[in-house]
Amino acid sequence: MIFAVHMINYIILGVLAVCFAYQAVYFFIPYLKKEKEHRPEKRNRFAVLIAARNEEGVIGHLIESIWMQDYPEELLDIYVAADNCNDNTARVAREKGAFVYERFNKIQVGKGYALNYLLNAMKQDGKRDQYDGYFIFDADNLLDRNYIKEMNRTFCDGFRVITSYRNTKNFGSNWLTSGYGLWFLHEAQWLNRARMLAGTSCAVSGTGFFFSREILERMGEWNYFLLTEDIEFTVSQILQGEKIGYNKNAIFYDEQPERFVQSWHQRARWVKGYQQVFAKYGKQIAKGIFKDRNFACFDMTMSIWPAFAVTAFSIGANLALILAGLLTDQDISFVLYNGALSFAKTYGMMGLLGAWTLFTEWKQIHASAGRKLFSLLTFPGFMFTFAPIAFVAIVKKVEWKPIEHRCIMGVGQLHVHKVNEP
């Protein structure tokens, strides 16, 4: 049994080293490479696309933050897919100045289907091709005043797919929201920003991204319907040779789940979605890595899959060893000791990751100093909860479920909170 424990630990350590050692370089790139100057700008015309399901409490604030942009209002239009709503989402969106299309389909459920319906409806009405590009947001998002101006600059630099700085509007609510908040800040600044500076492709994450009319024309329609349609879109674009850009000054705010049950369902969907993506695109990704030597394919693979697979393997193997020890009356203290030691080491590594992100992004986080510091203690725990979620999600059927939004605020309230921070 001792031999088996050692072998499992060596395998896990080796896999993690191969998968993630290169990301350590990302932490140094922002200090070693300077941002490039933007090319000359021109004002482009954009459509903002929002898929919303029962979002009457938050969608009005998002639309208001769009109309408040430091960008010509006549160059912006807002389109909402009110998807299977039984509340006043459609009415609120119309009153705020959006074009609204209502969709009722209980079989094809999910954001991907709603976006495809919206884009097809726009095409039928002769509106879709009026725009140079399209933004996608969730109904609970809020935009910083300079968001679209900054994204337009990166579009003028030649990028046809662009992602942005994902901040959190309810960071200080509890340990879940701060955990999400730190992870998304790490993803934005210490993955995507480093990728942008290094000249490789960034990755779209859920919401707050842009694609050009040329990309839509190439796609024909929105054909991404897996549980993680954002990752599917990213992988598809990278496989077609697209380099996804990032703008660190384009800031938007996302609401994170405040209840563990909702967080469990959401993250289980992510894990199952990653599994679906690699089931669908695995052969093409492998070709991109080994034949085409496309680093972005390798980077995407390492960023979204090994950690969950290794976690599930580790949990399963250790549980099997403990069960075998109990059934054969062997001493399992060594197994328990090594499990606790691995837990402590991983906790420390996660703590360092959270601390690095917290202190480098301190000024951008909208929460009290006490709440920010408390997140240092809880962030590793948040990350550890991925372990049982990943283990269950890999072997169990997962379906899309809506997330309840409880943080009702406008972008002005965020800035007031920041000014009043102790």
C-alpha positions as CSV (number, residue, x, y, z in Angstrom):
1,M,0.0,0.0,0.0
2,I,2.9,2.4,0.8
3,F,4.3,1.7,-2.7
4,A,0.9,2.4,-4.2
5,V,0.6,5.7,-2.4
6,H,4.0,6.8,-3.5
7,M,3.3,5.9,-7.1
8,I,0.0,7.8,-7.1
9,N,1.6,10.9,-5.6
10,Y,4.5,10.8,-8.1
11,I,2.1,10.4,-11.1
12,I,-0.1,13.3,-9.9
13,L,3.0,15.5,-9.3
14,G,4.5,14.7,-12.6
15,V,1.2,15.4,-14.5
16,L,0.7,18.7,-12.8
17,A,4.3,19.7,-13.4
18,V,4.0,19.0,-17.1
19,C,0.6,20.7,-17.4
20,F,1.2,23.9,-15.4
21,A,4.9,24.7,-15.1
22,Y,4.8,26.9,-18.2
23,Q,2.1,29.1,-16.6
24,A,4.7,30.2,-14.0
25,V,6.3,32.2,-16.8
26,Y,3.1,34.1,-17.3
27,F,3.6,35.8,-13.9
28,F,6.8,37.5,-15.2
29,I,5.7,38.5,-18.7
30,P,3.8,41.6,-17.7
31,Y,7.0,42.9,-16.0
32,L,9.2,42.0,-19.0
33,K,7.1,43.1,-21.9
34,K,5.6,46.5,-22.6
35,E,2.1,47.1,-24.0
36,K,2.1,48.0,-27.7
37,E,0.8,51.3,-28.8
38,H,-2.7,51.2,-30.3
39,R,-3.1,51.8,-34.0
40,P,-5.1,54.8,-35.3
41,E,-8.7,54.4,-34.3
42,K,-12.0,54.7,-36.2
43,R,-15.5,54.7,-34.8
44,N,-17.2,51.4,-35.5
45,R,-20.8,50.5,-35.2
46,F,-21.7,47.7,-32.7
47,A,-24.6,45.6,-31.6
48,V,-24.8,44.4,-28.0
49,L,-26.3,40.9,-27.6
50,I,-27.9,39.8,-24.3
51,A,-29.5,36.4,-23.6
52,A,-31.7,36.8,-20.6
53,R,-34.0,34.4,-18.7
54,N,-36.2,36.0,-16.0
55,E,-33.8,38.9,-15.4
56,E,-36.2,41.8,-14.8
57,G,-34.3,42.8,-11.7
58,V,-30.9,43.3,-13.3
59,I,-31.2,43.8,-17.0
60,G,-32.2,47.4,-16.7
61,H,-29.0,48.3,-14.9
62,L,-26.9,46.6,-17.6
63,I,-28.7,48.5,-20.4
64,E,-28.3,51.8,-18.5
65,S,-24.5,51.1,-18.2
66,I,-24.4,50.6,-22.0
67,W,-26.1,53.9,-22.8
68,M,-23.7,55.6,-20.3
69,Q,-20.7,54.6,-22.4
70,D,-18.1,57.2,-23.5
71,Y,-18.9,56.2,-27.1
72,P,-21.3,57.7,-29.6
73,E,-24.8,56.4,-28.8
74,E,-25.8,56.4,-32.4
75,L,-23.2,53.7,-33.1
76,L,-24.7,51.3,-30.5
77,D,-27.8,49.2,-30.6
78,I,-28.9,46.7,-27.9
79,Y,-30.6,43.4,-28.7
80,V,-32.1,41.1,-26.1
81,A,-33.3,37.5,-26.4
82,A,-35.9,37.1,-23.7
83,D,-35.5,33.4,-23.4
84,N,-38.4,31.4,-21.9
85,C,-39.2,34.2,-19.5
86,N,-42.2,34.3,-17.3
87,D,-41.5,37.7,-15.8
88,N,-41.1,41.3,-17.1
89,T,-37.7,40.9,-18.6
90,A,-38.9,41.8,-22.1
91,R,-40.9,44.8,-21.0
92,V,-38.1,46.2,-18.9
93,A,-35.6,45.8,-21.7
94,R,-37.9,47.5,-24.2
95,E,-38.5,50.4,-21.8
96,K,-34.8,50.9,-21.6
97,G,-34.4,51.1,-25.3
98,A,-33.4,47.6,-26.4
99,F,-34.7,45.6,-29.4
100,V,-36.3,42.5,-27.8
101,Y,-37.1,39.1,-29.3
102,E,-39.0,36.7,-27.2
103,R,-38.2,33.0,-27.5
104,F,-40.2,30.0,-26.0
105,N,-38.5,26.7,-26.4
106,K,-38.4,24.3,-23.5
107,I,-36.4,21.6,-25.4
108,Q,-33.4,23.5,-26.6
109,V,-32.4,25.2,-23.4
110,G,-29.3,27.3,-22.8
111,K,-27.4,30.5,-23.7
112,G,-26.1,29.1,-27.0
113,Y,-29.6,28.4,-28.4
114,A,-30.8,31.9,-27.3
115,L,-27.9,33.6,-29.0
116,N,-28.4,31.6,-32.2
117,Y,-32.1,32.5,-32.2
118,L,-31.3,36.2,-31.6
119,L,-28.8,36.4,-34.4
120,N,-31.1,34.6,-36.8
121,A,-34.0,36.9,-35.9
122,M,-31.8,39.9,-36.5
123,K,-30.8,38.5,-39.9
124,Q,-34.4,37.9,-40.9
125,D,-35.2,41.6,-40.0
126,G,-32.3,42.8,-42.1
127,K,-30.5,44.2,-39.0
128,R,-27.6,41.8,-38.4
129,D,-25.2,43.0,-41.2
130,Q,-25.5,46.7,-40.2
131,Y,-22.7,46.3,-37.6
132,D,-19.0,46.0,-37.6
133,G,-19.0,43.7,-34.6
134,Y,-21.0,42.2,-31.7
135,F,-20.6,42.2,-27.9
136,I,-22.0,39.5,-25.7
137,F,-23.0,40.1,-22.1
138,D,-25.1,38.3,-19.4
139,A,-28.0,40.3,-18.1
140,D,-26.4,40.7,-14.6
141,N,-23.3,42.4,-16.0
142,L,-22.4,46.1,-15.6
143,L,-19.9,48.0,-17.9
144,D,-17.3,50.5,-16.9
145,R,-17.9,53.8,-18.8
146,N,-14.9,53.3,-21.0
147,Y,-15.6,49.7,-21.9
148,I,-16.7,49.9,-25.5
149,K,-14.2,52.7,-26.3
150,E,-11.3,50.5,-25.1
151,M,-12.6,47.4,-26.9
152,N,-12.9,49.4,-30.1
153,R,-9.2,50.3,-29.8
154,T,-8.2,46.6,-29.7
155,F,-10.6,45.9,-32.6
156,C,-8.8,48.6,-34.6
157,D,-5.5,46.9,-33.7
158,G,-6.7,44.0,-35.9
159,F,-8.1,41.5,-33.4
160,R,-11.5,40.0,-34.6
161,V,-12.3,38.3,-31.3
162,I,-11.6,40.1,-28.0
163,T,-12.1,39.4,-24.3
164,S,-11.9,41.8,-21.4
165,Y,-11.3,42.4,-17.7
166,R,-13.8,40.4,-15.7
167,N,-14.4,42.0,-12.3
168,T,-17.0,41.1,-9.6
169,K,-19.8,43.4,-8.4
170,N,-20.6,41.3,-5.3
171,F,-17.0,40.3,-4.2
172,G,-17.7,41.0,-0.6
173,S,-20.9,39.1,-0.2
174,N,-19.3,35.8,1.1
175,W,-16.5,33.3,0.6
176,L,-18.1,32.0,-2.7
177,T,-18.3,35.4,-4.4
178,S,-14.8,36.4,-3.4
179,G,-13.5,33.0,-4.5
180,Y,-15.0,33.5,-8.0
181,G,-13.8,37.1,-8.0
182,L,-10.2,36.2,-7.3
183,W,-10.2,33.4,-9.9
184,F,-11.6,35.6,-12.7
185,L,-9.2,38.4,-11.9
186,H,-6.3,35.9,-12.0
187,E,-7.7,34.6,-15.3
188,A,-7.9,38.1,-16.8
189,Q,-4.6,39.6,-15.6
190,W,-2.3,36.7,-15.1
191,L,-3.4,34.5,-17.9
192,N,-5.0,36.5,-20.7
193,R,-2.9,39.7,-20.2
194,A,0.3,37.6,-20.3
195,R,-1.0,35.7,-23.4
196,M,-1.7,39.0,-25.1
197,L,1.8,40.4,-24.3
198,A,3.4,37.1,-25.4
199,G,1.6,37.1,-28.7
200,T,-0.4,34.0,-28.3
201,S,-4.2,33.6,-28.2
202,C,-6.3,34.5,-25.2
203,A,-9.5,32.8,-24.1
204,V,-13.1,33.9,-23.9
205,S,-14.6,33.3,-20.5
206,G,-18.4,33.2,-20.3
207,T,-19.4,36.8,-20.9
208,G,-17.9,40.2,-21.7
209,F,-16.4,39.4,-25.1
210,F,-16.6,40.6,-28.7
211,F,-16.4,39.2,-32.2
212,S,-16.4,41.0,-35.6
213,R,-18.8,40.7,-38.5
214,E,-16.2,38.8,-40.5
215,I,-16.2,36.1,-37.8
216,L,-20.0,35.9,-37.8
217,E,-19.9,35.6,-41.6
218,R,-17.5,32.8,-41.4
219,M,-19.6,31.0,-38.7
220,G,-22.8,31.6,-40.6
221,E,-24.7,31.5,-37.3
222,W,-24.0,30.8,-33.6
223,N,-23.4,27.0,-33.6
224,Y,-22.1,26.6,-30.1
225,F,-24.5,24.7,-27.9
226,L,-22.4,22.7,-25.4
227,L,-22.7,23.4,-21.7
228,T,-19.7,25.7,-21.9
229,E,-20.4,27.5,-25.2
230,D,-17.7,30.1,-24.4
231,I,-15.0,27.4,-24.3
232,E,-16.4,25.8,-27.4
233,F,-16.3,29.1,-29.2
234,T,-12.8,29.8,-28.1
235,V,-11.5,26.4,-29.1
236,S,-13.3,26.6,-32.5
237,Q,-11.7,30.0,-33.2
238,I,-8.2,28.9,-32.2
239,L,-8.5,25.8,-34.4
240,Q,-9.4,28.1,-37.3
241,G,-6.2,30.1,-36.8
242,E,-7.8,33.1,-34.9
243,K,-5.8,34.9,-32.3
244,I,-8.1,36.1,-29.6
245,G,-7.1,39.5,-28.1
246,Y,-7.5,41.0,-24.6
247,N,-8.0,44.6,-23.3
248,K,-7.1,45.1,-19.7
249,N,-8.7,48.5,-19.6
250,A,-12.1,47.2,-20.8
251,I,-13.7,46.5,-17.4
252,F,-17.0,44.9,-16.7
253,Y,-18.6,43.5,-13.6
254,D,-20.2,40.1,-13.2
255,E,-22.4,38.8,-10.4
256,Q,-21.3,35.6,-8.7
257,P,-23.5,32.9,-7.1
258,E,-24.0,33.5,-3.4
259,R,-25.4,30.1,-2.5
260,F,-23.4,26.9,-2.6
261,V,-26.1,24.8,-4.3
262,Q,-26.2,27.2,-7.2
263,S,-22.4,27.3,-7.3
264,W,-22.2,23.6,-7.3
265,H,-24.6,23.4,-10.3
266,Q,-22.7,26.1,-12.2
267,R,-19.3,24.6,-11.7
268,A,-20.5,21.0,-12.4
269,R,-21.8,22.4,-15.7
270,W,-18.4,23.9,-16.4
271,V,-16.6,20.6,-15.8
272,K,-19.1,18.6,-17.9
273,G,-18.8,21.3,-20.6
274,Y,-15.1,20.9,-20.7
275,Q,-15.6,17.2,-21.1
276,Q,-18.0,17.8,-24.0
277,V,-15.6,20.2,-25.7
278,F,-12.8,17.7,-25.7
279,A,-15.1,14.9,-26.8
280,K,-16.1,17.0,-29.8
281,Y,-12.8,18.7,-30.7
282,G,-10.2,16.4,-29.1
283,K,-8.7,15.0,-32.3
284,Q,-8.4,18.5,-33.9
285,I,-6.8,19.8,-30.7
286,A,-4.3,17.0,-30.6
287,K,-3.5,17.7,-34.3
288,G,-3.0,21.3,-33.4
289,I,-0.6,20.5,-30.6
290,F,1.5,17.8,-32.1
291,K,1.3,18.3,-35.9
292,D,0.7,22.1,-36.3
293,R,2.6,22.9,-33.1
294,N,0.0,25.4,-32.1
295,F,0.8,26.6,-28.6
296,A,-2.6,28.1,-28.1
297,C,-4.1,24.6,-28.5
298,F,-1.8,23.3,-25.8
299,D,-2.5,26.3,-23.5
300,M,-6.2,25.9,-23.8
301,T,-6.0,22.2,-23.1
302,M,-3.8,22.6,-20.0
303,S,-5.9,25.5,-18.7
304,I,-9.3,23.8,-18.6
305,W,-9.0,20.1,-18.4
306,P,-6.0,18.4,-16.6
307,A,-6.7,19.9,-13.2
308,F,-10.2,18.4,-13.1
309,A,-9.1,15.0,-14.5
310,V,-6.2,14.7,-12.1
311,T,-8.4,15.8,-9.2
312,A,-11.0,13.1,-10.0
313,F,-8.2,10.5,-10.4
314,S,-6.6,11.5,-7.1
315,I,-9.9,11.4,-5.1
316,G,-10.9,8.0,-6.7
317,A,-7.4,6.5,-6.1
318,N,-7.2,7.6,-2.5
319,L,-10.7,6.4,-1.7
320,A,-9.9,3.1,-3.3
321,L,-6.8,2.7,-1.2
322,I,-8.6,3.6,2.0
323,L,-11.3,1.1,1.2
324,A,-8.8,-1.6,0.3
325,G,-7.0,-1.0,3.5
326,L,-10.1,-1.3,5.6
327,L,-11.2,-4.5,3.8
328,T,-7.8,-6.1,4.3
329,D,-7.2,-4.8,7.9
330,Q,-4.1,-2.9,6.8
331,D,-2.8,0.2,8.5
332,I,-4.2,3.2,6.5
333,S,-2.5,5.9,8.5
334,F,0.1,6.4,5.8
335,V,-2.6,7.0,3.2
336,L,-4.3,9.5,5.5
337,Y,-1.0,11.2,6.4
338,N,-0.1,11.6,2.7
339,G,-3.6,12.8,1.9
340,A,-3.4,15.5,4.6
341,L,0.1,16.5,3.5
342,S,-1.0,16.9,-0.1
343,F,-4.0,18.9,1.1
344,A,-1.7,21.2,3.1
345,K,0.7,21.8,0.2
346,T,-2.1,22.5,-2.3
347,Y,-3.8,24.8,0.2
348,G,-0.6,26.8,0.5
349,M,-0.1,27.0,-3.2
350,M,-3.7,28.2,-3.7
351,G,-3.2,30.7,-0.9
352,L,-0.2,32.2,-2.7
353,L,-2.1,32.4,-5.9
354,G,-5.0,34.1,-4.2
355,A,-2.6,36.5,-2.4
356,W,-0.7,37.5,-5.6
357,T,-4.0,38.2,-7.4
358,L,-5.5,40.1,-4.4
359,F,-2.6,42.5,-3.8
360,T,-1.9,43.2,-7.5
361,E,-5.6,43.9,-8.2
362,W,-6.4,45.4,-4.8
363,K,-7.6,48.8,-6.2
364,Q,-9.9,47.2,-8.7
365,I,-11.8,45.1,-6.1
366,H,-15.0,46.7,-4.9
367,A,-15.2,45.5,-1.2
368,S,-14.0,46.6,2.2
369,A,-10.3,46.0,3.2
370,G,-11.5,43.5,5.7
371,R,-13.5,41.5,3.2
372,K,-10.6,41.5,0.8
373,L,-8.1,40.2,3.5
374,F,-10.6,37.6,4.6
375,S,-10.7,36.2,1.1
376,L,-7.1,35.2,1.5
377,L,-8.2,32.6,4.0
378,T,-11.3,31.3,2.1
379,F,-9.9,31.3,-1.5
380,P,-8.1,27.9,-1.1
381,G,-11.3,26.5,0.4
382,F,-13.3,27.7,-2.6
383,M,-10.8,26.1,-5.0
384,F,-10.9,22.8,-3.0
385,T,-14.6,22.6,-3.5
386,F,-13.9,22.0,-7.2
387,A,-12.5,18.5,-6.2
388,P,-15.8,16.8,-5.3
389,I,-17.7,18.8,-7.9
390,A,-15.3,17.6,-10.6
391,F,-15.4,14.0,-9.4
392,V,-19.2,13.9,-9.5
393,A,-19.6,15.9,-12.7
394,I,-17.3,13.7,-14.7
395,V,-19.4,10.6,-13.9
396,K,-22.9,12.1,-13.7
397,K,-25.3,13.7,-16.1
398,V,-25.3,17.5,-15.8
399,E,-27.9,19.9,-17.2
400,W,-28.0,23.7,-17.6
401,K,-29.8,25.4,-14.7
402,P,-30.5,29.1,-14.2
403,I,-28.6,31.2,-11.6
404,E,-30.6,33.4,-9.4
405,H,-29.4,37.0,-9.3
406,R,-29.6,38.8,-6.0
407,C,-27.2,41.7,-6.4
408,I,-29.4,44.6,-7.7
409,M,-27.2,47.6,-8.3
410,G,-26.1,50.1,-10.9
411,V,-22.6,50.9,-12.0
412,G,-22.8,54.2,-10.0
413,Q,-23.3,52.3,-6.8
414,L,-20.1,50.3,-7.4
415,H,-18.1,53.5,-7.7
416,V,-19.7,55.0,-4.6
417,H,-18.8,51.8,-2.7
418,K,-15.2,52.1,-3.9
419,V,-14.9,55.8,-2.9
420,N,-16.3,55.0,0.6
421,E,-14.0,52.0,1.1
422,P,-12.2,52.2,4.5
